[in-house]
Amino acid sequence: MKLAMPFTWRHTPGLSAFTTLILLFLYAPLVILVIYSFNANRLVTVWTTFSFDWFAQVAQNEDIRRAAWNSIVIAIVATIASTVIATAGALALERGTLRFGRSTVSAMIALPLIVPEIIVAITTLIFFSSIGMHNGLINLMIAHTVFCIPFALLPIQARLRDMGGVLEEAGRDLYASEWQLFRRITLPLLAPAIAAGGLMAFVVSLDDFLISLMVSGAGSTTLPVYVYGMMRLGVTPEVNAISTILLAVSLVFVTAALLLGRRDNKE
């Protein structure tokens, strides 16, 4: 009697074709956007010749440069602050003496990942308005920092959990202080995860739209918000060029974060 082969979802008929269609649906618009950002024609849907003119115009636009500078400054500050807080939080959760409520604290930290961003944006705006804080750039830095903490925390916490405490216990047996343990053992082992978390936080902050739209004030417009304002007048080649630049920057940082995470797992 011939035994029946166990069912595996990978061998489902039509799965490859269905997966291909889904990927085309998701990524074809991105490919089209990138292609037409190099179109010399002012009409975004009519291809004529290959050109870098729109990228040059974007680079020469003072308002776009100002919005991009705001985005970069906010992203750098939010990345540094959120990564430091995330590292301290991960150490407290994984190496601290908290006996009860650890899962509750972890859930609260991860709340921005679960709650719709529009709710986070509205509540952040209400909070700043209630305390009378109306400094656009500082408000955005604080809001982005809080929103980016979970993205920086997850890889750091995962690395700490995988490391275990054997090496740190060995250091304590050799009479090392807690600061020496952190500086010579914990921090070097955590460095790839901290870098990966920081890169993810930078990308999240740089690309954020909803929180920036709600919280930003006069003179603190970020690049995604500026692009949204341009699109209200219609899609133009400049919008395609800016979107291509943002996409390229995001891909570089996300790829770097993934490579760091993979290297971290191998070690």
Summary of the structure (lengths in Angstrom):
residues: 267
radius of gyration: 23.1
end to end distance: 47.9
largest distance: 79.0
contacts: 764
relative contact order: 0.14
helix: 76%
strand: 1%
